[in-house]
Amino acid sequence: MDNYKKLFKSFFYAFCGILRTIKTERNMRVHLTCLVYMFSFLGLTDWFVLSRTDWAVLAVTSALVIGAELFNTAIENAVDLQTKEYNEYAKRAKDAASGAVLVCAIGAVAAGLFILLQPEAFSKMFEYFRAEPLMFVLFALSIVPATLFIFLGFGKSRKDSEN
């Protein structure tokens, strides 16, 4: 029973790390917002034709971006813990970690373009929103809370008050 307790504790701490990163890192919120929109359009509509492999590639590349952002945050926090003054090596470490996120994000966007660049799907989307203007308005209005989430998060954190 003790092993199960340790296992559940490790999952709890992992989820705490993810939630803390969402709360403190704007770029994580950007990535999550993009993922929510993409997977919502893909899962709730039949506009795009996707194979199981397409879904797997989108899932893996999305996970890579989120994982890279978590690693980046961990590296930045570890560096900040070590030194508060300017240090060239600290800057290099933080820049490299940020660069890793950028490489993963560019790769995910490229994979998404290869998979989702389906002109007929965009035609269906345009026709749907033209026929259902209320749904277009609701979609457009959803951008407001998404933007607020990206820039304000969901509550003040210690990091937010330091910046």
C-alpha positions as a Markdown table, in Angstrom:
| # | Residue | x | y | z |
|---|---|---|---|---|
| 1 | Met | 0.0 | 0.0 | 0.0 |
| 2 | Asp | 2.9 | 2.3 | 0.7 |
| 3 | Asn | 4.1 | 1.9 | -2.9 |
| 4 | Tyr | 0.7 | 3.1 | -4.2 |
| 5 | Lys | 0.8 | 6.1 | -1.9 |
| 6 | Lys | 4.3 | 7.1 | -3.2 |
| 7 | Leu | 3.1 | 6.6 | -6.8 |
| 8 | Phe | 0.0 | 8.8 | -6.3 |
| 9 | Lys | 2.1 | 11.4 | -4.5 |
| 10 | Ser | 4.5 | 11.5 | -7.5 |
| 11 | Phe | 1.6 | 12.1 | -9.9 |
| 12 | Phe | 0.2 | 14.7 | -7.5 |
| 13 | Tyr | 3.5 | 16.6 | -7.5 |
| 14 | Ala | 3.8 | 16.3 | -11.3 |
| 15 | Phe | 0.3 | 17.8 | -11.7 |
| 16 | Cys | 1.3 | 20.6 | -9.3 |
| 17 | Gly | 4.3 | 21.3 | -11.4 |
| 18 | Ile | 2.1 | 21.5 | -14.6 |
| 19 | Leu | -0.5 | 23.7 | -12.9 |
| 20 | Arg | 2.2 | 26.0 | -11.4 |
| 21 | Thr | 3.8 | 26.4 | -14.8 |
| 22 | Ile | 0.4 | 27.2 | -16.4 |
| 23 | Lys | -0.1 | 29.8 | -13.7 |
| 24 | Thr | 3.3 | 31.5 | -13.9 |
| 25 | Glu | 4.3 | 31.1 | -17.6 |
| 26 | Arg | 2.5 | 33.1 | -20.3 |
| 27 | Asn | 4.0 | 31.1 | -23.1 |
| 28 | Met | 2.6 | 27.9 | -21.6 |
| 29 | Arg | -0.8 | 29.5 | -21.6 |
| 30 | Val | -0.3 | 30.4 | -25.3 |
| 31 | His | 0.6 | 26.8 | -26.2 |
| 32 | Leu | -2.4 | 25.5 | -24.2 |
| 33 | Thr | -4.8 | 27.9 | -25.8 |
| 34 | Cys | -3.6 | 27.0 | -29.3 |
| 35 | Leu | -4.0 | 23.3 | -28.4 |
| 36 | Val | -7.5 | 23.8 | -27.1 |
| 37 | Tyr | -8.6 | 25.6 | -30.2 |
| 38 | Met | -7.0 | 23.1 | -32.5 |
| 39 | Phe | -8.2 | 19.9 | -30.8 |
| 40 | Ser | -11.7 | 21.5 | -30.4 |
| 41 | Phe | -12.0 | 22.2 | -34.1 |
| 42 | Leu | -10.7 | 18.8 | -34.9 |
| 43 | Gly | -12.7 | 16.8 | -32.4 |
| 44 | Leu | -16.0 | 18.7 | -32.7 |
| 45 | Thr | -16.2 | 19.0 | -36.4 |
| 46 | Asp | -15.8 | 16.8 | -39.4 |
| 47 | Trp | -14.1 | 19.4 | -41.6 |
| 48 | Phe | -10.7 | 17.8 | -41.5 |
| 49 | Val | -9.9 | 14.3 | -42.7 |
| 50 | Leu | -7.3 | 12.8 | -40.3 |
| 51 | Ser | -5.9 | 9.3 | -40.1 |
| 52 | Arg | -4.9 | 7.7 | -36.8 |
| 53 | Thr | -1.3 | 8.5 | -37.7 |
| 54 | Asp | -2.2 | 12.2 | -38.2 |
| 55 | Trp | -3.8 | 12.2 | -34.7 |
| 56 | Ala | -0.8 | 10.5 | -33.3 |
| 57 | Val | 1.6 | 13.1 | -34.9 |
| 58 | Leu | -0.5 | 16.0 | -33.6 |
| 59 | Ala | -0.6 | 14.5 | -30.1 |
| 60 | Val | 3.1 | 13.8 | -29.9 |
| 61 | Thr | 4.2 | 17.1 | -31.3 |
| 62 | Ser | 1.8 | 18.9 | -28.9 |
| 63 | Ala | 3.2 | 16.9 | -26.0 |
| 64 | Leu | 6.7 | 17.8 | -27.1 |
| 65 | Val | 5.9 | 21.5 | -27.0 |
| 66 | Ile | 4.3 | 21.3 | -23.6 |
| 67 | Gly | 7.1 | 19.1 | -22.2 |
| 68 | Ala | 9.8 | 21.5 | -23.6 |
| 69 | Glu | 8.0 | 24.4 | -21.9 |
| 70 | Leu | 8.0 | 22.5 | -18.6 |
| 71 | Phe | 11.8 | 21.8 | -19.0 |
| 72 | Asn | 12.4 | 25.4 | -19.9 |
| 73 | Thr | 10.6 | 26.6 | -16.8 |
| 74 | Ala | 12.5 | 24.1 | -14.6 |
| 75 | Ile | 15.8 | 25.3 | -16.1 |
| 76 | Glu | 15.0 | 28.9 | -15.6 |
| 77 | Asn | 13.9 | 28.4 | -12.0 |
| 78 | Ala | 17.0 | 26.4 | -11.2 |
| 79 | Val | 19.2 | 29.1 | -12.7 |
| 80 | Asp | 17.3 | 31.8 | -10.9 |
| 81 | Leu | 17.7 | 29.9 | -7.7 |
| 82 | Gln | 21.5 | 29.7 | -8.2 |
| 83 | Thr | 22.1 | 33.4 | -9.0 |
| 84 | Lys | 20.2 | 36.6 | -8.9 |
| 85 | Glu | 22.9 | 38.7 | -10.6 |
| 86 | Tyr | 23.7 | 38.7 | -14.3 |
| 87 | Asn | 25.8 | 35.7 | -15.3 |
| 88 | Glu | 26.7 | 34.9 | -18.9 |
| 89 | Tyr | 26.5 | 31.2 | -18.3 |
| 90 | Ala | 23.0 | 31.6 | -16.7 |
| 91 | Lys | 21.9 | 33.6 | -19.7 |
| 92 | Arg | 23.2 | 30.9 | -22.1 |
| 93 | Ala | 21.4 | 28.2 | -20.2 |
| 94 | Lys | 18.1 | 30.1 | -20.2 |
| 95 | Asp | 18.5 | 31.1 | -23.9 |
| 96 | Ala | 19.2 | 27.5 | -24.9 |
| 97 | Ala | 16.2 | 26.2 | -23.0 |
| 98 | Ser | 14.0 | 28.8 | -24.6 |
| 99 | Gly | 15.5 | 27.9 | -28.0 |
| 100 | Ala | 14.6 | 24.3 | -27.4 |
| 101 | Val | 10.9 | 25.3 | -26.9 |
| 102 | Leu | 11.1 | 27.3 | -30.1 |
| 103 | Val | 12.5 | 24.4 | -32.1 |
| 104 | Cys | 9.7 | 22.1 | -30.7 |
| 105 | Ala | 7.0 | 24.7 | -31.4 |
| 106 | Ile | 8.2 | 25.3 | -35.0 |
| 107 | Gly | 8.3 | 21.5 | -35.6 |
| 108 | Ala | 4.8 | 21.2 | -34.2 |
| 109 | Val | 3.5 | 24.0 | -36.4 |
| 110 | Ala | 5.2 | 22.4 | -39.4 |
| 111 | Ala | 3.7 | 19.0 | -38.7 |
| 112 | Gly | 0.3 | 20.7 | -38.2 |
| 113 | Leu | 0.6 | 22.5 | -41.5 |
| 114 | Phe | 1.5 | 19.3 | -43.4 |
| 115 | Ile | -1.5 | 17.5 | -41.8 |
| 116 | Leu | -4.1 | 20.3 | -41.6 |
| 117 | Leu | -3.4 | 22.2 | -44.8 |
| 118 | Gln | -6.6 | 20.9 | -46.4 |
| 119 | Pro | -8.3 | 23.6 | -48.5 |
| 120 | Glu | -11.6 | 21.7 | -48.6 |
| 121 | Ala | -11.7 | 21.7 | -44.8 |
| 122 | Phe | -11.3 | 25.5 | -44.7 |
| 123 | Ser | -14.0 | 25.8 | -47.4 |
| 124 | Lys | -16.3 | 23.7 | -45.1 |
| 125 | Met | -15.4 | 25.9 | -42.2 |
| 126 | Phe | -16.1 | 29.1 | -44.1 |
| 127 | Glu | -19.5 | 27.7 | -45.3 |
| 128 | Tyr | -20.4 | 26.7 | -41.8 |
| 129 | Phe | -19.7 | 30.0 | -40.3 |
| 130 | Arg | -21.4 | 31.8 | -43.2 |
| 131 | Ala | -24.6 | 29.7 | -42.6 |
| 132 | Glu | -24.3 | 29.9 | -38.8 |
| 133 | Pro | -23.4 | 33.5 | -38.0 |
| 134 | Leu | -24.2 | 33.0 | -34.3 |
| 135 | Met | -21.6 | 30.3 | -34.1 |
| 136 | Phe | -19.1 | 32.6 | -35.7 |
| 137 | Val | -19.9 | 35.3 | -33.2 |
| 138 | Leu | -19.5 | 32.8 | -30.3 |
| 139 | Phe | -16.2 | 31.7 | -31.7 |
| 140 | Ala | -15.0 | 35.3 | -32.1 |
| 141 | Leu | -16.2 | 36.1 | -28.5 |
| 142 | Ser | -14.3 | 33.1 | -27.2 |
| 143 | Ile | -11.1 | 34.9 | -28.2 |
| 144 | Val | -11.7 | 37.4 | -25.4 |
| 145 | Pro | -11.4 | 35.0 | -22.5 |
| 146 | Ala | -8.7 | 33.1 | -24.3 |
| 147 | Thr | -6.7 | 36.3 | -24.6 |
| 148 | Leu | -7.4 | 37.2 | -20.9 |
| 149 | Phe | -6.2 | 33.7 | -19.9 |
| 150 | Ile | -3.0 | 34.1 | -21.9 |
| 151 | Phe | -2.1 | 37.5 | -20.5 |
| 152 | Leu | -3.6 | 37.4 | -17.0 |
| 153 | Gly | -3.6 | 33.7 | -16.2 |
| 154 | Phe | -5.9 | 32.6 | -13.4 |
| 155 | Gly | -4.8 | 34.5 | -10.3 |
| 156 | Lys | -1.7 | 36.3 | -9.1 |
| 157 | Ser | 1.4 | 34.3 | -8.4 |
| 158 | Arg | 4.6 | 35.1 | -6.7 |
| 159 | Lys | 6.4 | 35.3 | -10.0 |
| 160 | Asp | 3.8 | 37.6 | -11.5 |
| 161 | Ser | 4.2 | 40.0 | -8.6 |
| 162 | Glu | 8.0 | 40.0 | -9.0 |
| 163 | Asn | 7.9 | 41.0 | -12.6 |
